[in-house]
């Protein structure tokens, strides 16, 4: 086996990459990563310099790891700003760093995708390549964000530190329709959720779920306006993604997209939520609105997605990072993971102690969050 870096996803044939990455996890597909790079959303100019790692066995591609040289920690959703400040206080450089992640996408899934091969030899090559890359690029270390659970044993062989986080996901328990899901709630919580859905309708707002060819370029233009304005309102910037990113998604991945569009009484689109459809999971990603409508965010971003999952037999709905308000709406607290290898011995020790203490607090938080779930007790 031999490992090598490439500075653009375009340098890897799409068929070869996807033969390894598969199609069930849409964010690792060649088309999605290429849309990020070709649109300028993930680029060296924006602090996301591609350094994708490939492993070949006798010339045959057997493993891929999306990888970026980062000059900041924005768009990662695993927050290490305090680590960077600690380095700065000691007159050391935390940036650049190598990060294996899907840019701006805190959705757990495969990072090191590979075909059947000797995983021991594979990890030896990966570890050696990552450490060599850190030395050559002057990186303080490497980080793998939101890897799939079945991938964790591989990363444990690397000597990296594991960090825990918590998100809120919905699980399909064989529901036939939305009311089956509501039937698992306590009476009070069920009434509250129904009241939220009524409020949206009472304000004259209707919603439609669009997929595939039903999503037009005009829809994208409206949605990008929602996306920009909402980011400006809450984040003081227009969003990480360029307009061309959505145009490229429309051209190459529209069959994997769900656009929930909200319209007022006059038929004018006023809000939208974009989700990406995986093999058995729906991933909620982007939201925006040009008008404040009470409870519309919950309806467009959560309840419409749950209905879609039930109708199409999807087993899980991952609506994105953070958001304790998801708990009373039936989203379970689940642990997420990241792996961190730090070159500096003293900082590696200090960060190791930090993540171990943090993990205890995260596990306790998960248990406490479970107690706030809206479900009625069953014998």
Secondary structure as UniProt FT lines:
FT   STRAND          2..6
FT   HELIX           9..11
FT   HELIX           14..21
FT   HELIX           26..28
FT   HELIX           30..38
FT   TURN            39..40
FT   HELIX           44..46
FT   STRAND          48..50
FT   STRAND          52..57
FT   TURN            58..59
FT   STRAND          60..65
FT   STRAND          68..70
FT   TURN            74..75
FT   HELIX           81..89
FT   TURN            90..91
FT   STRAND          97..100
FT   TURN            103..104
FT   STRAND          112..114
FT   HELIX           119..137
FT   STRAND          141..145
FT   HELIX           149..151
FT   HELIX           152..156
FT   TURN            157..159
FT   STRAND          161..171
FT   HELIX           178..182
FT   TURN            183..184
FT   HELIX           187..202
FT   TURN            203..204
FT   STRAND          206..211
FT   HELIX           212..214
FT   HELIX           217..235
FT   HELIX           243..252
FT   HELIX           254..256
FT   STRAND          257..263
FT   TURN            265..266
FT   STRAND          269..277
FT   STRAND          281..289
FT   TURN            294..295
FT   HELIX           296..298
FT   HELIX           299..303
FT   HELIX           304..312
FT   STRAND          316..318
FT   HELIX           324..329
FT   STRAND          332..342
FT   HELIX           345..370
FT   TURN            371..372
//
